[in-house]
């Protein structure tokens, strides 16, 4: 199964990542590892997309429901 972000979702992901990469990043020994998780949940209408910071546990729904 393959999940992809559209332009709107990609922009929202990049904004979330930029904020949490600079404020929540911890050295893990891996260069370039982002603290951000992307969670895809298949629903009957489409795919729900949530981004979550593994460090501060903030989360945001970035699903572009207009594309459903």
C-alpha positions in Angstrom: 0.0 0.0 0.0 1.3 3.4 -0.9 0.3 6.7 0.8 1.2 10.1 -0.7 0.7 13.7 0.4 -0.8 16.2 -2.1 0.5 19.8 -2.4 -1.7 21.1 0.5 -0.8 18.3 2.8 2.9 18.5 1.9 3.0 22.2 2.7 1.3 21.6 6.1 3.8 18.8 6.8 6.8 20.9 5.9 5.6 23.8 8.2 5.0 21.4 11.1 8.4 19.7 10.5 10.2 23.1 10.3 8.8 24.2 13.7 9.6 20.9 15.5 12.9 20.3 13.8 14.2 23.5 15.3 12.6 23.4 18.7 12.2 19.7 19.5 15.1 17.9 17.8 17.3 15.8 20.0 20.6 14.3 18.9 19.9 10.6 18.2 23.1 9.7 16.4 21.3 9.7 13.1 22.0 12.6 10.8 18.8 14.3 9.6 16.4 12.3 11.6 13.1 14.3 12.1 11.2 14.2 15.3 8.0 14.2 13.2 5.9 11.0 12.6 3.3 10.9 9.8 0.3 8.7 10.6 -2.0 7.6 7.8 -5.4 6.1 8.7 -7.6 4.7 5.9 -11.3 5.7 6.3 -14.3 4.9 4.1 -14.0 8.4 2.4 -10.3 8.8 2.1 -7.1 8.8 4.1 -6.8 10.8 7.3 -3.3 12.2 7.8 -1.9 13.3 11.2 1.6 14.6 12.0 2.9 14.1 15.5 6.1 15.3 17.2 7.8 12.4 19.0 9.5 14.8 21.4 6.8 17.2 22.6 3.8 15.0 21.5 2.1 17.9 19.7 -0.1 16.7 16.8 -1.9 18.3 13.9 -4.4 16.9 11.3 -3.1 17.9 7.9 -5.7 16.0 5.8 -6.9 17.9 2.8 -10.5 16.9 2.9 -11.3 19.2 -0.1 -9.4 16.5 -2.2 -11.8 13.7 -1.1 
